[in-house]
Amino acid sequence: MKSRYLILFFLFGANYSYAQEPADALRYSFLTHDGGTARNQAIGGAGGALGGEFTSLFINPAGLGFYKTGDFAFTPSFSLQNSKSNYLGNPGKATNSSFSIGTSGFILASPSQGKSVRSVSVGFGINRAADFNNHIFYSGRNNSSSYSEKYLEQLHDDNVTNPNDAANNYPAGSSLAFNTYLIDTVRNADGSVGGYRTQANPSTGLNQQNMINTRGGITDAAIGVGVNLKDKWYFGGTLTFPFLVYHRDANYKESDASNNPNNNFNYFESNETLDTKGIGVNGKFGVIFKPVEDIRIGLTYHTPTAYQLTDTYNTEVITDLEGYGGAPIVKHQSSTDLNDGQLLETKYNMTTPGRLMLSGSFVFRETQNVQNQRGFISADVEYVNYKNASFHDVNNDANAKSYYSSLNSVISDIYKSAINARLGGELKFNTIMFRLGGAYYGNPYKDESSNLIKISGGLGYRNRGMFIDLTYVYSMHKDVNYPYLLQDKPNVPAYLKNNVGGIIATIGFKL
């Protein structure tokens, strides 16, 4: 773990109202949900060069140019998550389920515009670009460090020697621990404050557990246009407005593993609640070329997404120190106690990285009459540079600018570019279609290991202007989660394996 990773957490003491962290940048940029109709997800999401499919509106809008008639589509989905963890050699598991409405909307097509322009299509729709519904739980025994030590570092880095400052200036951090006696002063011989200490002693063993529940997602609302030139070149563009909603409840607990009733420490908890809401804007531009009748080649660029977001944040500390600090035995303080009863709030801008995608499709028995086509194979290769994600202040505040500049430096240090690949195909037997696909999303970290693999399959039915598609997607995601980060001690992650099974259905008809 690079030392600059920790800069953000050192600065947190001076900028307590800012809850943004590097993980936020990755969360809103690592778009592996794919979305799309059940048909597109069944082929691994590899629809960049295929065209003539509603998901083209959100992948490569040039594909809208293949439409000769209009479409309406509606896509509900259900997912079940099974999460496994390993923290300090101790295994854990958790489950979670969610329901959402995916790619839905309609396409309007106007064919036979002229000798060169064969058709123009316009699409309107929504798409689930990211799903934040997740449940993480892990626990283990730690003999080397304590979560409470990050409060000590916060005061040490700011050189806080006045106990009143320690009690009041950090309403989302050290003040809560100080006022509940989890951390206390160390006095010099002359009575002055020489430092701070924690009541949690790692040398005798600490039982640690962390539980994080998240929900929400990113829903794209888009309008796009596709143009068909001589059934050879297809061009398109989409204007997209992503609506972002993220909610996180985090509960961290640390308890005495020695069972000593007289060491002034039984347990403490840190509970955090974060709500993030906002809207963004981006553009998607693409081209598809048919060098010969059976082959389609696509090139797509998704611009960076510019978001304006608002965080509302609250945290609390609860301690049982076996009577240390006087009555009551169980002490509690929330950040609202130090902020006039109000939640902490921050408004800021965020930019996620752009995406460049090269795609290819081979269509068996490609003809103008799609009913005569017998299937296809399609592939996408996508490049994303996650280190380009960045945060920006909206109020021209000097402290905020400094904070976000340091945060962006950390993001640049810990993330890197990655290649994502998707492959899938379809076989058509009159009105019934069989589909298989898969996708691989590369590691976004410089110094950690993470990847996501998806395997999918599905069936489709098309007859007399109506279509019904059903797909199952199985995702396997390896990731890491740090319960806390310290400056001068090794930081131990929990290793996570999230397996998610999703059922997606699309119902639609020709307009």
CORWOZI-V63961 format. One record per run of one state. SS is the DSSP state (a for helix, b for strand, c for the rest). FROM is the first residue (numbers start at 1). TO is the last residue. If there is no record, write none. Layout:
ss = [SS:SS]
from = [FROM:FROM]
to = [TO:TO]
This chain:
ss = [c:a:c:a:c:a:c:a:c:a:c:b:c:b:c:b:c:b:c:b:c:a:c:a:c:a:c:b:c:b:c:a:c:b:c:b:c:b:c:b:c:b:c:b:a:c:b:c:b:c:a:c:b:a:c:b:c:a:b:c:b:c:b:c:b:c:b:c:b:c:b:c]
from = [1:3:12:22:28:38:43:54:58:61:67:71:88:90:102:104:112:117:132:134:143:149:158:163:169:174:180:183:188:193:199:202:205:206:230:233:257:267:290:295:303:305:321:330:335:339:344:353:355:365:370:373:375:386:389:390:394:398:415:416:417:430:432:442:445:446:451:464:466:483:493:511]
to = [2:11:21:27:37:42:53:57:60:66:70:87:89:101:103:111:116:131:133:142:148:157:162:168:173:179:182:187:192:198:201:204:205:229:232:256:266:289:294:302:304:320:329:334:338:343:352:354:364:369:372:374:385:388:389:393:397:414:415:416:429:431:441:444:445:450:463:465:482:492:510:511]
